[in-house]
Amino acid sequence: MIKYLATAKECIAGFKSFTIQNIPRSLNQKADVLSKLAIVAFDHLTKKVLVEVLTERSIELKEIEAIVEEKKDNWMTLIIKCQKEGVWLE
């Protein structure tokens, strides 16, 4: 409880004001049930990690024969030329 108190005091320091309110157990039953359900339902998932080692590739690699670059002007040509030469047209 001392650790929780220290953490709570650190959090409280960031607020201008705060209020502590006691909620009776009779009004908090739904939250209690949900918290217990979460612990029980997912407890087994946190204890092991499954890893599958693949001995073969899952996809086939395609070999690229040649890359052909187009020398035609396109929408980027003017921008590249302006960047290289430092002259910007209006």
HUQUIVEN-V15831 format. One record per residue. N is the residue number from 1. OMEGA is omega in radians with two decimals (* if undefined). Layout:
BEGIN
n=N omega=OMEGA
n=N omega=OMEGA
END
This chain:
BEGIN
n=1 omega=-3.13
n=2 omega=3.11
n=3 omega=3.14
n=4 omega=3.12
n=5 omega=3.13
n=6 omega=3.12
n=7 omega=3.13
n=8 omega=3.13
n=9 omega=3.09
n=10 omega=3.13
n=11 omega=-3.12
n=12 omega=-3.11
n=13 omega=-3.13
n=14 omega=-3.12
n=15 omega=3.07
n=16 omega=3.09
n=17 omega=3.12
n=18 omega=3.13
n=19 omega=3.05
n=20 omega=-3.11
n=21 omega=3.11
n=22 omega=3.11
n=23 omega=-3.13
n=24 omega=3.14
n=25 omega=-3.10
n=26 omega=3.12
n=27 omega=-3.05
n=28 omega=-3.07
n=29 omega=-3.11
n=30 omega=3.12
n=31 omega=3.11
n=32 omega=-3.13
n=33 omega=3.14
n=34 omega=3.14
n=35 omega=3.11
n=36 omega=3.11
n=37 omega=3.13
n=38 omega=3.13
n=39 omega=-3.09
n=40 omega=-3.02
n=41 omega=-3.04
n=42 omega=-3.11
n=43 omega=-3.09
n=44 omega=-3.09
n=45 omega=-3.05
n=46 omega=-3.02
n=47 omega=-3.14
n=48 omega=3.10
n=49 omega=-3.13
n=50 omega=3.14
n=51 omega=3.09
n=52 omega=3.12
n=53 omega=-3.13
n=54 omega=3.12
n=55 omega=3.12
n=56 omega=3.10
n=57 omega=3.12
n=58 omega=3.06
n=59 omega=3.11
n=60 omega=3.09
n=61 omega=3.10
n=62 omega=-3.13
n=63 omega=3.12
n=64 omega=-3.10
n=65 omega=-3.09
n=66 omega=3.07
n=67 omega=-3.12
n=68 omega=3.14
n=69 omega=3.12
n=70 omega=3.13
n=71 omega=-3.12
n=72 omega=3.05
n=73 omega=3.06
n=74 omega=-3.06
n=75 omega=-3.12
n=76 omega=-3.03
n=77 omega=-3.11
n=78 omega=-3.14
n=79 omega=3.14
n=80 omega=3.14
n=81 omega=3.13
n=82 omega=3.12
n=83 omega=-3.11
n=84 omega=-3.05
n=85 omega=3.11
n=86 omega=-3.13
n=87 omega=-3.14
n=88 omega=-3.14
n=89 omega=3.11
n=90 omega=*
END
